[in-house]
Amino acid sequence: METTIPDQTSINDYTLDQPQPPKQPSSKPLISGIFLIIAGLLGLLTWASALALDISMIQNVLPPESPITAEQLQSFLTTCGIIGAILSIFTLAGGIVAMRRKAWGLAVIGGILGLFTIGPMLLGSILSLIGLIILIISRSDFQ
């Protein structure tokens, strides 16, 4: 009588070369990019309004016993407005490249600089922080 061995599969029969299903892209870079773009727009809006302040507006708000003059305050606000607008533009650029999943480093730099854009009631900085956290988590989704 002949004994037959049933079909047995060994671990060597399974290979890693089997085609893997395509990885679904995550929506995290898109969400992060949206947060950064909103933060950049809020920052631009805030700093553009600081740049638009006229000397007469500042004089109406400034108390008479103030140690600085309206011209000094306007100069300070102009300097801060220019710096804030530049930071907001970098935040916008970071949000755009995050949505395109291209330059992760530029997106991270945009998110970090977005922390300093402030925005109304610190909303721009909070949105930048959320976008930056999501961006760092989604590192593997970038090219």
C-alpha positions, 0 to 999 in steps of 0.5 A: 500500500502506498502512502500519499502525503496530503498537500502541505504548504510550507512557509516558502510557498508565500513570497513577498513579491506578490502584488500589493494593493495600491496604498490609499493616499491619506487626507492628512496633508490636505487637512494640514494644508487647509489649516495652514492656508486659513492661518496664512489668510488670517495673518495677512488680514490681521497684518494688512489691517495693522498696515492700513492704520492712519496716524489720525486713527492712532491719535484717537486711540492713544491716551494723551499721557502716553510715553510714545507718540503716534508716529512712533506707534505707527512706525512700530505697527508698520514694521510688525505688519511687514514682518507679519505679512511676510510670515503669512505668505510663507505660511500660505506657501507651506499650505499650498505645498502640503495640499500638493504633497510635494515639499514636506520641508517647505510645508513644515517651515511654513507651519512653524512660521505660521505660529508667529502670524498671530491672526485675530485672537491668536486663531492663526497661531492655533490653526498653524499649530494644528496644521503643523502637528497633522503635517508632521504625522503625515510625513510618509504621504509626501513625495 
